[in-house]
Amino acid sequence: MGKHSLQRESRLPNSVKGAVVMGALAATTTGAFPAITAQAATVEIPGIGNFDVPDEFTPQVQQFNQAVKDFAANVPQANIDNPGVNNNSGFFGLPEMMKPSTPANIALEAAQTKVGAQYSWGASGPYSFDCSGLVQWAYKQAGVELPRTSFEQSHVGAPVAYENLQPGDIVITNGGGHVGIYAGDNKLLNAVQSGTPVSYTPLRPDMVVTARRVA
């Protein structure tokens, strides 16, 4: 087994680190690793560290390192050097295909399909909505039954501070008379008012009466 030296503190267990290195070379080599010499080749894995492997694997290591660099160059939004930072990307910048399907995520995705739908007071979908009707309909798609009005919805789930808001959280504004779904980046996805279709609107802390998270 090869020795390794980390570039920075890694949050991954040693067993996972080893698995990453072994997996990186598995496609190109088989058999037991010989002893490491002073001329050991180095596998460079961004965000985890550098791992020394026997020098006879130098061609495979060089190929792997180049592949990692090429991938990083094609994923400009990924924070390759700091995967612990929340950048809406998965490990090594891969899309979050493994993102948990929580009720909040499902509800937000459902509401996003209704952007542009018309506002109609008292309507709860599927073609037109008022504010609480949109929230109720969206969460129903996630298997969660919510009460009908914004006042009633202001008491569901658990309270959430503004700085801890996550996409999919329910946000009550306008003195309790309006409700929408937090969409991230200080935006609220909501059925705004008569004459305005379902859309994203800016959200500020001083606008929020309460925010709720439904597990």
N, C-alpha and C positions, 0 to 999 in steps of 0.2 A: 504494500500500500504506500502511496506516495506521501511525502511530507508536504505541508502547505504553509504559506505565510499570507495573512490577510492584509489588504491595503487599508481597511478600515473595520470598525466593529460591525459584525454581521449579526442579524437577528435570527438567522437560520441555525437549526441544530447541526452539530457536526455530522450526523448521519445523513442529513439532507445535502450538506455541502459535498460530502463524498459521493453521494448518488449522482449529483449534477456532473461531477467530473467524470465518473465512470460512464455515465450515460453519454457524455459528450464524445467519448472515444469508442463507445461500444460499436458504433456503425463502421468503424474502420480497423478495429483490431480485436483479436481474440487471444485467450491464453492468460497465464499469470504474468504479473508485472515483475520484471527483474529489478535488482537493486538499483537505487538512484545514485548517479555519479555527480561529480562537481559540475558536469556539463548538462545537467538536467534541463529539459525543455519546460517552458512555463505556459500553462493554460490560463488565459486572462478572462475572467468572468466579471463583467461590470456589476457593481453593487454587492459582490460577494468577496472577491479577492483573487489572488494569484495562487495557482497550485502547480507544484513541481512534479513532473512525471519523468520516467526514464527517457534518456536522450534518444533512444532508438525510435521513439514515437514522434520525433521532431516534425516530419512531414505532415502527419495527421494533426498535430497541435497547431502548426502554422495555418493549415487549412481551416481548422475550427476557429482560430482567432480572427482570421480574415472574414469568415462568415458572420461572426458576431459584429464586427465593425461595419460590414455591409448592411446588416439588418438595422443597426442603430442609426445609420445614415438615412435609412428609408422610413424611420419612425421619428420625425422631428418633435412630436409632442410628448414623447415618452421621456421621463426623467430617469435615464439609464443609470446614472451614477448614484441615484438615491431612490430606490424603489419603495422606500418607506413613506415617501411623500405622496399624498393623495392627489393624483393627477388624472383620475378617471381612466387609468390604464391598468392592465393586469401585470403579472410578473414579466420583466424585461420589456414592458411597454405593449404587451399583447392586449387586445380588446378584452374587456371583462366578460368573456363568454361564460365564466363560472360565477358571475355575480349572483348572489342569492336572490331567489324569486320571492321576496317578501311582499306582503299585502301592499305596502307603500309603493314599492317599485312597480308592481302590476297596476295599481290604481293610477299612478302617474302616466305610465305608458298608455293606458286606456284613455285617459283624459287628453293626451297628446293627439290621439286619433280624431278628436273632436274640435281641434283648432279650426276656426272658421265657421263652426255651427252657430246658428242664430240664437240670440237671447230671447226667451219668452217667459214672463213671470208665471210661476207655478209649474213649469215644465221640468220633467226629469228624464228627458231623452226618449228615444235614442237620437232624435234629429234636432231638437232644440232643448234649451236648458235655462233655468235660472241658476244663481250661484250655488245654492245648497243642493239643487237637483243634479248639477254636474258632479259635485263631490260624492253625493250618494250613489249616483250611477257608476262612477269610476271605481269606487270601493266595492260595489256589488260585483263587478267583473273579477275582483280578487277574492270573492267569496265572503266579504264582510258586509253585514247589514248595518247601515248607519241610520240614525233618525233623520227626519226630513228637513228640519229648519236649521239655520246657522246657529241659533241660540242653543238648540239641543246638541248640535255637533260640537259646540264649544266645551262640552263636558265629557266627550268620549276619550278613551285612551288615557295617556299620561301627559302631563304638561311638559313642554320643551322650551328652554330659553332660546332667544333669537340666535345667539352665537352658536348654538348646537343644532340648529335646523338642518335637516337632511331632506333630499328630494323625496317627495311623497308625503311629507308631513302636512297636516291640515292646519291652515292659518286663518284665524278669525280677525277681521278688521272692521272699520267703520262702526265702532262702538258696539260690536256684536252683531251688526246687521248684514255683514257680508262675510263670505268664506271662499277660500280657494285652496289650491294644492301647491305647496312649495315646489318649484322646479329647479332650484339651485341658482347660484350666481345672483342672488338678491332679486329673483323674479317670481311672480305669482302667476300660475296658470288658473284662469278663472272665467266664468261667465260674468262679464262686467256689468252691463246695464242694457236697457232697451236701446236698440239701434247699433250696438257694438257687439260683434261676434265674439265667441270664445277666443281668448288670446292671452299672451303673456304681458304682464304689466309690472312696473318697478315696485319693489318692496323695500321699505325702510323700517328700522326698529320702532320708530315712534308711531307707525301705523298699526302695529300689532296689539290686539287686545289679549289674545292668548294663542298659543300654538299647541297642537295635540299630536301625539304619535300613537298610532294604532298598531299593536304588535300582530 
